[in-house]
Amino acid sequence: MVEKLSRGRNRKVTGAQIRAGRAIVRWSAEELAEQAQIGVMTVRRAEATDEVPNLIPNNLDAIHRALEEAGVEFIDGELPGVRPKKPKAKR
């Protein structure tokens, strides 16, 4: 079963998800840092692990939020991952 990650400070975003999310939107580490309003070295530290990075929670939230706003959907389950968000249906 696949579940969306909940919003808020309890996000368990992994470095692997951040790397994959950045690839989906075709951003450089510098572009993600700019969109998340954090330092590029923070992005690089986050991506250096496949696990949940040891970052200040606000920085991890900023990365998660920037990627979501760019069209990345974070998924959790047996194998956490990311995928492009589905376009909203027109009414």
Buried (B, 14 or more C-beta within 10 A) or exposed (E): EEEEBEEEEEBBBBBBBBBBBBEBBEBEBEBBBBBBEBEBEBBBBBBEBEEBBEBEEEBBBBBBBBBBEBBBBBBBEEEBBBBEBEEEEEE
